[in-house]
């Protein structure tokens, strides 16, 4: 089967993509696959290859990811953003070769003793997650799918990135502003916006079909940090209506009751922001 006749974007060990050769399958999602690849020109250099069919519902998210990652790194490498080394589109699928990363925060928490992070670990991760989200915002994008799976530590053998949190998966991201004539021009908010994100972590505004802005990524990040710290009140609930009802009716005091006191003013502050406003990341 030739490259253009591979609609599922599934590849075998040994398959070449330019200088990159597949050495191991890492993950398989609903639409695409992720492989560990190694350079045949530079011995020992490894990366990740992400491939996805072009005929997935809504179109391939990889094309959007490539565009956003390249936009954020065209003026230089960023500490919390993966690099794209190579990308191409075939008739049936597209792919990109990017920085190989390690364990996501969901997996990291599960592997902690009793699934509890130490306060020191939690604090360090929280600061890095916030900075990585701010970096995305600084380039004119909102992520719209902030969750523990999309924050990933560097690859264990990568001395420069192993202890750095990276933000991934920009398939649902959207630009909120464009840089024109030396300044940022906000994109006009829609009157009603479709649900985008993950039920457990999306902001209350998403349930109300409001346009997402930078504030909503921070809402999601706050939910992520609560989950990593002490668990969310709706942690085990799968019913969309029940989760929505809990989010819309829970008091700020109840939501942050087990949270560090110095962080309890964040939720009231987020409620004051509209989709255009720049949050205070400090």
PyMOL commands that set and color helices and strands:
alter all, ss='L'
color gray80, all
select helices_A, chain A and resi 3-5+61-73+105-110+113-115+119-138+148-150+204-207+214-229+240-249+252-255+261-263+266-271
alter helices_A, ss='H'
color red, helices_A
select strands_A, chain A and resi 16-17+20-28+32-39+46-53+84-89+93-98+101-104+141-142+151-154+165-167+174-175+177-180+183-186
alter strands_A, ss='S'
color yellow, strands_A
deselect
rebuild
show_as cartoon
